[in-house]
Amino acid sequence: MNESIKALKKYIIIDKSHHEFRRNPEDIGLSSLAVKFAKLGLSAQERAGKMFSAFLDAEIPVILPHEKIVFTRTIKSVPDYFTEDELTLIKGKHFLAEKGEVFNISADYERVLHEGLQARKDLAKSLLENANQEEKTFLTSVIECIEAIQRLIDRYIVEADKQGTSDIAETLRAIRNNGAKSFRQAVQLLRILHFSAWASGSYHNTLGRLDQYLLPFYQYDIENGCSKEEVFDILEEFFLTCNKDSDLYIGMQQGDNGQSLVLGGRSASGEYLFNDISEMALRASYELELIDPKINIRVDAKTPLEVFEKGSQLTKIGLGFPQYSNDDIVIPALKRWGYSELDAHEYVVAACWEFIIPKCGLDIPNIDALSFIDCVCVNLQALNKCNSFEEFYALVEAEIKKRCSAMVECHKNLYMKPSPIMSILSDCAIERKVDISAGMKYNNYGIHGTGLASATDSLASIKKFCFDEKSISPNELIEALKNNFINAQEIFEKLRNAPKMGQDDDFVDSLATRLLNSFADAFDGVKNERGGIYRAGTGTAMYYVWHGKDLDATPDGRRKGDVLPANYSPSLFIKQKGPISVIKSFAKPDLIRVANGGPLTLEFDESVFRNDEAVKKLAMLVRTFVVLGGHQLQLNTISKSKLLDAKVHPENYQNLIVRVWGWSGYFVELDECYQDHIINRIEFGVE
């Protein structure tokens, strides 16, 4: 890292000096615009364009010391363009996914980087003449938004000239209208586009396959005499810019902001696409040690071990990424769900781990979640009426189907707010003269699944003790769970020490396969109202906390109040046999059927990385998971003693990074429930 990057990192990350420029939207008149729009009777499409324009026009150009890639948020939040009363009416008539925004998709940055903003504006203008009124309203909002971006660029040019930073002014002039030629121009324009997406109210904006769409600009620089180190310095600063305003981005917690990117991957022709930028991205993350951008690497059984080793270097320093996605599973899964061959090979990872298609996808990959363990628990009262385990499992399967059907009914009449900015950054919205919110090529919904290991382990205990051995009667089990194992220590010990998913036990693991198949079966052939399908997955997001909060004691030996495991992971109280056993268990199900996303998560104590040999062993472990048919994997390096001390002395651990569920954040900034869950996760050694 050069001296300018070091100084900029201190300014932004350590001292947070740029926070002095921040203002509240209420103080500059933005928050009152929704009332004005309502009085004027403006449509949602008109409001979207006018609110974005007003927001950008209110932004103050800020050029920080030492920076070359500019654009910094000065307004703390993006006001809604609907009033509270209007939102209440909309929610009364419609289903809204989260805030109702176009969010958590992968934009078409590539096209604008090559063609430029002016080309998109000119296209919109050319279509006005033969457009109907609704189409004209949309196209006008697109033009309005592009012009607002160009005006802000103009003000940054004036500020750059004023400060004597002619290189910044020159770069901005080059990309105000036109596409980029050099790597610096491309990264500066990308920063502006990414900034604009957030400023429009759309959130969880991924950076997609950055190593692929920035490659032509890198090649241009190298061919014209730039060194790799010069390009690397620009990329490293861009990574740093992703952390300038991340605390302003919408999420459950600081760090949950969706700024992920994908490296590598197999092309449709069979080529593995790991290039110089891929390597630079890993090196930049290693040097900077920041929570953004979150790195995902696409791999497969033929990926060179060297790639896994480079990724394991990041795991070693405790960033909580990279996360690995297996093309051998994900691409066939996407094709099975109806994605084209080419689109499936272009897949990226959404905010956390869901698989989405860039440029042309409007999937909502986290629209709801099923609690596997609750589907087991609600049927426990009928356990004593079942003559066999198969009878009991039939009740569980029926409950899964019932809940999935209820979700489908709940998601009808979806409302999504117009987003002219995301329409500009899409494959064909302008050409169709229709806002992206009306739908895209892919409009599928993803469903998470929580408590899988808890449900699997519970079913294993019920089958083993209540039906096979008959050593615990159904009534004894029901009573023990009802009383949270008080005066039932023997039953508690038996359940707690029973076989668990993650021990490479086919008896248990086969039940996980059944549960996941039942989940997938419940959505087979089901269409949503936008013509898309439902994708079952193994992720949990924050639902693992919500679904476990009020859950009574469970047949796996979990007491009331104990948390559920996050994502596709074993119970927190499993008697571990090592990471190999875990990955064998979790690679057994037919994951092609439940590939919405959701990684197996393994925790390693930092003490295992005493030498370079440990990094290579970890890389081989990751490759083993991929070869065995696992779909997604994330690895975390933690120190329980350090985390415990950080709770007591947070001032000493301001930059301590941990993986939460699908994102990395600063430990001391997390709510206590997430801190405690991370502390209680299992720590493995590298075998």
Disulfide bonds with the S-S distance in Angstrom:
none
